[in-house]
Amino acid sequence: MEKIQATLASANSQIQALMRTTEHHASQVERATPAIAENERLKESVKALEKMLADAHSDKKAVQARVKQLESENLALTDQLSMAEAKLTTVFEELSTVGPNSPLSPNGEMHPNPLLRANRALLASRSRSIPMAPRKNTRKDRDVYVLDPPSLDWPTSVEGSRRPRGTTEMAVVMGGGRPSEPADEEEEVAAFRCRRGLRSDKQLVQEGLANKKRKRRPASSSQP
């Protein structure tokens, strides 16, 4: 009988120990429930972040591809710009060589550049189609032909030269009017000084005009 009671007491103590352990585990589970829920939420957040990272990686690849495309387009445009600048420089050099001693014909047939030939031919045809009207020069009373209507007229120079201001042999080649005799170097220098205001009394202009008159005076007029 005593053995049975001892066995029951031992079993009772084991049962109480198991109950305490169960209660402890239950309390741990109860405390761990919010942590488990938070863990699940963190797992979902990690999955969302992984998806966003994958999307960002794909966007990065797309952006890199677009950047490479833009770089190639930029290089192509740079090459085109360089070619255009080279062509423009060539055109400017060719235009700068047009002068009194240039082999360029008035209609541009001798020029090696087909674009300039076509341009000069067009300008020559347009200049021939525009009616020309004579106008009396105020100083020499000589005919100076200008483009008609007046809106296309060349501006006359300050010193009254027979060649309009800024007109060169190139302007004649480009169809800018009728060629005239080149002015004397003295007169051009004097006119330049007068326009710049270097001599307010215009003495250089008068001296240049007087020298020009003496040079152009016929030899028969000096004889009695």
Phi, psi and omega in degrees: 000319180294324179294321180295317180296321179294322179294317178296320179295321179293319179294322179296318179294322177294321179296317179296322178295319178295322179295319178295320179296320179296316178298320179297317178295321179297318178294322178295319178296320179296321178288330182278347182299312177298324179295322178296317178297318178296323177296318177297319179295321178294324177297317178297320179296320178297319178297318178296319179295321177297320178295317178297321179295320178296317178298318179295323179295317177295320176297322178298318178297318178296319179295319178297320177296319178295322179296317178298320178297316179295323178295318178295319177296321179296319178296319179296316178295324177296318177297317178297320179295320178297318178296318179295319178296320178296317178296318180295319177298319178297318179297316179297319178296319178293321178292325181290338179277350180286121181197195181298326182263012183282141177283005183289128177282163182301327180265005174077018183289331183274354184284137183288340183274118181295329179295316179292324177298314180295320181296315181291324176296319178296315180295322179295318178294322178293321180292328177287331181280342180276128180296142180256134182240131178286145176225136182284134175281139185288336185262312185261351181055043178242155183289128174239121184268127180232166179287139179243130018282169184299338181295338179260010185287147173284142174286138179281154183280168183291321186277002178076030180291154180288340175266127181302154182299131179082358182279128177233182177297330178295320178297325177292319179296321181285005179084029183268019177133192184265137181293145179233171181292137179293141180287156178295153181295322179299316182295320179294318178296318180295319179295321178298314179297321180295317180294326179281354180075022180286331177231108184290332183276357178059033181292323181295325179295315180296317179296319179296318179294321179295317178297323179293320178296319180294323180291324183270000179290130180298152180291331181290336183288337180280343179276144179291000000 
